[in-house]
């Protein structure tokens, strides 16, 4: 029920055909509608069709509330002299605002201190406010790409043809884009393109009137109607989408088609059965790509039928048959082209396709695509060799890496670029390659969406491909700056991180080693001497973003960042989750304080912990610190050493088994109190050099035991706690 003394606002911007992406952008970016400053209002709804953008706001108050506004004047140093007395500038500003100089106030901003005066402003009536604000709102709606018209005078997604603006039953009169607002709209351009008067801002009535004119305003309602019609046809013919992938493609196609029509009508059609001999992926893309037709499928495969959704009620059989015949002709021509391209491609062989890659430039000075696949193949071998138990996969992965781009430049992929990878798999199978090799060619482009993870061989080749792209980008001196990503470096890094964090077999692949190997492969083509450092800094930034999206706190991310770079992103995520879990324990705070005391004293002694950790890595976890039991004099240091030697092997074993929870529990339960006792009773920086070195060696050994899991010195304790040294 509408509140008393309120009215609704209905704003409709009528345009030429709006792209689907622009419709989606408006709904997501302008969800709050026009700004109603100091005006109470209820819910805001945003609707789009191919020909209109609609904002509907409920229960809008009749006027702005009275409010205080700040009016800024000159900078403080100009308004007042060195003695604090107002200058002529301050007096002039005060006089213009109708106040005394004593009423002037100072506010500090980013650009300095300025004088200002606060004034109570009486609120405008809503209609007057809207007449001023709506033209500005409409003309400032932003789109990445716009069209200009009327001699470049106006800019919008597409030319604006009418503006409907109502506040209750009153027209909000204003001008924008050379048009005067009114209470008129238009129906479906194909069957009801005439002026329609809307008497008042009532959403239910507005929708009803436009539906009679063959326009469904709400994009969600249009989508539901398309689904209803499709289900009705599918069920009557006992057909359904044939796989999860097909269902996913239908979902995205539904969203697109809902933005292409104002009044959907599903019409079936057929195509010659001979085209079913083509790969189903090729037939499907002919339907869903340019034509946006929905395929028929059953458990046996595709059927020679399709469904088109048109922006026409098709009120007569004659119109319906005309539309069907036209769609069938268009699809048949598309399929005939696809058949020709495909038949030309399979006349080739692997060798001729590989030869073609030599004629296609990859990146500037980084050689051809043939050079690239040679590097991918070599990197794929390197990855497999560094994975225990996967030695038998080396040849398959290397072969898949070599062939992973064979479909680039083929006739089908030139015509249907979205089939890149898929056609590579199909051609590899036709030319007699092993099934796993062929599948890896398609898989290496994955993930395309969240659950679209590749198999092992595809993941290996995908990692090699992305690492090559990123390293070649930086090797030529390019920078990934701002929002631009012309070479797809950010996209490649995101895909790389997703694969390394989700494919179990690859969770322990060290990024540093991959980058180092790749830089060796392109050393003769590298012009940027700082490339390797820039690549690691870039990947670190992308991993930080990934951690943030994964709900890993910044200090947890910092604690495992070195692990992510040197041991693997997957294992870093697992460790971060364990740290998050342990943060809830009452003894975690004491544990962190104890570790920070160790780190602090080592840093004071100028012991480089990075060097110590590198030693630990080079010896594969064997502790290089030499602690002499004979030099352990105090009972607290003897006790600490005894506990350390008693748990170090157990901690290491649990880490090797990826049981970080157990390893952390051992450290927490055993070391926090003995470290405190050690610092409370033992003078680490003893005047006796042998004792000092021995005690520092013991602390270094303990620090490295912690470092096997994470760098706990990065963990932030939010309470005001002072760590002792």
Buried (B, 14 or more C-beta within 10 A) or exposed (E): EEEEEBBBBBBBBBBBBBBBBBBBBBBEEBEEBBEBEBBBBEEBBBBBBBBBBBBBBBBBBBBBEEEEEEBEBBBBEBBBEEEEEBBEBBBBBBEEBEBEBEEBEEEEEEEEEBBBBEBEEEBBBBBEBBBEBBBEBBEEBEBEEEBEBEEEEBBBBBBBBBBBBBBBEBBBEBEBBEBEBBBBBBBBBBBBEEEBEBEBBBBEEBBEBBBEBBBBBBBEBBBBBBBEBBEEBBEEBEBBBBEEEBEBBBEEBBBEBBBBBBBBBBBBBBBEEEBBEBBBBBBBBBBBBEBBBBBBBBEEEBBBBBBBBBBBBBEEEEBBEEBBEEBBEBBBEBBBBBBEBBEEBEEBEBEEBBEBBEEEEBBBBBBBBBBBBBBBBBBBBBBBEBBEEBEEBBBBBBBBBBBBBBBBBBBBBEBBEEBBBBBBBBBBBBBEBBEBBBBBBBBBBBBEEEEEBBBBBBBBBBBBBBBBBBBBBBBBBBEBEEEEBEBBBBEBBBBBBBBBBBBEBBBBBBBBBBBBBBBEBBEEBBEBEEBBEBBBEBBBEBBBBBBEEEEBBEBBBBBBBBBBBBBBBBBBBBBBBBBEEBBEEEEBBBBBBBBBBBBBBBEEBEBEBEEBBEBBBEEEBEBEBEBEEEBBBBEBBBBBBEBBEEBBEEBBEBBEEBBBBBBBBBBBEBBBBBBBBBBEEBEBEBEEEEBBBBBBBBBBBBBBBBBBBBBBBBBEBEEEEEBEB
